[in-house]
Amino acid sequence: MARTTVVRGERIELPNTLAEIRAALPEDRRDEFDKAMYETPLDQLERRALIDWALPPEAHEDDDEASRRIKAGDFGFAQWTDSDGHVVPR
């Protein structure tokens, strides 16, 4: 099953296997990925692989910025999207 997400307004398809995630990583991060996957409990494997490794760096940058703004009390920037990635009016 293909998984998609929206990053910076663009719909992207995420890798569907650990092998695909690993192959998409820069070579110098693959040993780190292997170690993390071998040490992750099975009940957390899919979530950790997708969140920590399959998402592009831009998604993490956006998440870091969103976290900073929320911690500062700024909630006005948040957008809700439907399953097709379209912004839902509030």
N, C-alpha and C positions, 0 to 999 in steps of 0.2 A: 504494500500500500504506500503510495507516494505521500509524503508529508510536505506541506508548504507552509510558509510563513511570510509575513510582510516586514521588510526592513527598509526604512526610509522611503516608504510609499511604493516599493517594488516587490512584487510577489516572487519569491524564490523557492525552488524545490530543494529540500534537504536530502543529504545522502540517506540511503535506506538500509545500509549494512555497516557494521563496524569496519569492514574492509574498505568500503567507499569513503567513510569518514577519514580513515587513516591515509588513504591514497591522496585525499584532497589537502592534507596537511603539508606544511613545509617539511622537508626531510629532517631538519634538525629538531622537530617537535614529535616525531614518531615514537622515539623511545619513551618519552614522557607520557604519550598517549597509551602505549602498551602497558606501562607500569600502572597508570591510573585505572585502566580497564581491568587488569588482573586483580587489583586490590579493591575494586568496587563491589559491594554486595549485590547479588543478583536482583534483589527487589528494587535497587536504585540504578541499575545498569543503563536502561533505556533513557531515563531522565538525565543522568549525568552525561551520557554520550551525546545526546541532543543539545542540551544546554551548554555544557562546557566545551564541546569539541566540534559539533556540526554547524552551529551558528557562525556566520561570518563575523569578523572583528567589529564591523560597523554596528551590529546588534548589541554587542557588549558595550561599545562606546555610548550608544544611545541609552542603554540600561543604566550605565553609571551616571550619565547626566540626569536621567529621570530620577534616580535615587537621590542625587544631591538636591534636586529641586523639591522633591517630596519632603525630605528632611528639613528643608528650609521653610516648609509650609506652603509652597506654591503648587496648587493642584489644578490651576487653570489651563495648563498646557496639555493635559491628558486627553487622548482621543479614544473613543470606543470604536471598534471595527466589527463588522459582521464576518461570517465565515468566508465571504468572498474578498475580504480586505477593504470593503468600502466603509468610510467613516459614517458612523451612526450619529445623527443629530441628538443633542441632549435636550 
